[in-house]
């Protein structure tokens, strides 16, 4: 049974990167995806508990190995479907009057 992952989430970004690149260290993920180390550690820990990835700690770095490849990326969050109002202020009206010289 495939693992369902929400599109646009950090989990999706991590898994897509792991599917493309091997070998990957934790530092590589932090640098490439531009996310904080503690947040990445929490997501990786949940992946380890779910049996999706395995950590291979070495003395100087930690490698991440993907155990599964059957992922199903689904939809977007309902909060992302709503359009947000853009606050750009008032638009300035274009003046048709060019001055007394061109009258």
C-alpha positions as CSV (number, residue, x, y, z in Angstrom):
1,X,0.0,0.0,0.0
2,X,1.5,3.3,-1.0
3,X,2.4,6.0,1.5
4,X,0.2,9.1,0.9
5,X,2.1,12.5,1.2
6,X,0.5,15.9,0.9
7,X,1.7,18.1,-2.0
8,X,3.5,21.3,-0.9
9,X,4.5,19.9,2.5
10,X,8.0,19.6,3.9
11,X,7.6,15.8,3.8
12,X,7.0,16.0,0.0
13,X,10.0,18.2,-0.6
14,X,12.2,15.9,1.4
15,X,11.0,12.7,-0.2
16,X,11.2,14.1,-3.7
17,X,14.8,15.1,-3.0
18,X,15.6,11.7,-1.6
19,X,14.1,10.0,-4.7
20,X,16.3,12.1,-7.0
21,X,19.7,12.1,-5.1
22,X,21.6,9.4,-3.4
23,X,23.6,9.4,-1.1
24,X,22.3,12.3,0.9
25,X,23.4,13.6,4.3
26,X,21.3,15.6,6.8
27,X,23.5,18.6,6.1
28,X,22.8,18.3,2.3
29,X,19.1,18.4,3.0
30,X,19.3,21.4,5.2
31,X,21.4,23.3,2.6
32,X,19.3,22.3,-0.5
33,X,15.8,22.6,1.0
34,X,16.6,25.7,3.1
35,X,14.9,24.4,6.2
36,X,16.0,24.5,9.9
37,X,17.9,21.6,11.2
38,X,15.6,20.9,14.2
39,X,12.5,20.9,11.9
40,X,14.2,18.5,9.5
41,X,15.2,16.2,12.5
42,X,11.6,16.0,13.6
43,X,10.4,15.0,10.1
44,X,13.2,12.5,9.6
45,X,12.4,11.0,13.1
46,X,8.7,10.5,12.0
47,X,9.9,8.9,8.7
48,X,12.1,6.5,10.7
49,X,9.2,5.5,13.0
50,X,7.0,4.9,9.9
51,X,9.7,2.8,8.2
52,X,10.2,5.1,5.2
53,X,13.9,6.0,5.8
54,X,16.8,4.7,7.7
55,X,19.6,6.8,9.3
56,X,23.2,5.6,8.9
57,X,25.3,7.5,11.4
58,X,29.0,7.8,10.8
59,X,31.5,9.6,13.0
60,X,31.5,12.8,11.0
61,X,28.1,12.8,9.2
62,X,24.7,11.0,9.1
63,X,23.4,9.6,5.8
64,X,19.7,9.1,5.0
65,X,18.7,6.0,3.1
66,X,15.3,5.7,1.5
67,X,13.7,2.3,2.3
68,X,10.5,2.7,0.2
69,X,9.7,4.2,-3.1
70,X,6.0,3.7,-3.3
71,X,4.7,7.2,-2.6
72,X,1.4,8.8,-3.6
73,X,1.5,12.6,-3.6
74,X,-2.0,13.9,-3.1
75,X,-3.8,17.3,-3.4
76,X,-3.2,20.5,-1.6
77,X,-4.3,21.8,1.7
78,X,-7.8,23.4,1.9
79,X,-6.3,26.5,3.3
80,X,-4.2,26.9,0.2
81,X,-7.2,26.7,-2.1
82,X,-8.6,29.9,-0.8
83,X,-7.4,33.0,-2.5
84,X,-5.9,35.6,-0.3
85,X,-6.5,39.3,-0.7
86,X,-3.5,41.2,-1.9
87,X,-2.9,44.4,-0.1
88,X,-1.2,46.6,-2.5
89,X,-2.9,49.8,-1.6
90,X,-4.9,52.0,-4.0
91,X,-3.9,52.1,-7.7
92,X,-3.1,55.5,-9.0
93,X,-5.4,56.8,-11.7
94,X,-3.7,57.6,-15.0
95,X,-4.0,61.3,-15.9
96,X,-5.1,62.1,-19.4
97,X,-4.2,65.8,-19.0
98,X,-0.7,66.4,-20.3
99,X,-0.4,70.1,-19.5
100,X,-1.0,73.4,-21.3
101,X,1.7,72.9,-23.8
102,X,-0.1,70.0,-25.6
103,X,-3.6,71.5,-25.5
